[in-house]
Amino acid sequence: MRDPHTVPRLVPAPRAPVDPGPLPRCPVCGSAPERVSWRQCPGRPVVLVFDPCAHRYAAQAPPVLTVTAPPA
């Protein structure tokens, strides 16, 4: 007897950028930012601001902050 439930197809994960940086790329223009600032008011989405392009992006969760070693 066949299983009536369908199995979702697996899709490959997106490839990592060739030159990964400590900051995420701007989702609007795709440029590598020099700085990303963020703020959140209670009950509202987080607003990310990418410098120097000054694009704004609203996210539902705050960014995950990590500490990385300085470049050698």
C-alpha positions in Angstrom: 0.0 0.0 0.0 1.4 3.4 -0.9 1.8 6.2 1.6 -0.9 8.8 1.0 1.3 11.6 2.3 3.5 13.5 -0.1 7.2 14.0 0.6 8.4 17.6 0.0 11.2 17.9 -2.5 14.6 18.9 -1.1 16.2 22.0 -2.5 19.9 22.8 -2.1 20.9 25.5 0.4 22.0 28.8 -1.1 25.8 28.9 -1.7 27.9 31.0 0.6 29.4 34.2 -1.0 32.9 33.8 -2.4 34.3 36.6 -0.1 32.2 36.4 3.1 32.3 39.5 5.2 31.3 40.1 8.8 28.2 42.1 7.8 25.2 40.9 5.7 24.8 42.4 2.2 22.1 45.0 1.6 18.9 43.1 0.5 17.8 46.1 -1.6 21.0 46.8 -3.7 23.2 43.9 -2.8 26.2 46.0 -1.9 28.5 45.2 1.0 27.9 47.7 3.8 30.5 49.5 5.9 28.0 49.5 8.8 24.6 48.2 9.7 22.6 49.9 12.4 19.3 48.7 13.8 16.6 49.8 16.2 13.3 48.3 17.5 10.3 49.8 19.3 8.2 47.4 21.4 5.7 45.6 19.3 7.2 46.8 16.0 9.5 45.2 13.4 13.2 45.7 13.6 14.5 48.4 11.2 18.0 47.7 9.7 19.8 50.7 8.1 22.7 49.9 5.8 25.5 52.5 5.4 26.6 54.0 3.0 23.7 53.2 0.7 21.2 54.2 3.4 18.6 51.6 2.4 16.2 50.5 5.1 14.9 47.0 5.7 12.3 45.8 8.1 12.8 42.4 9.7 10.6 40.5 12.2 13.6 39.5 14.5 16.7 41.3 15.6 19.9 40.5 13.9 22.2 37.7 15.3 25.3 39.4 16.5 28.6 37.5 16.5 32.1 38.5 17.5 34.8 37.7 14.9 38.5 38.0 15.0 40.0 41.1 13.2 41.4 40.4 9.8 45.0 39.3 9.8 
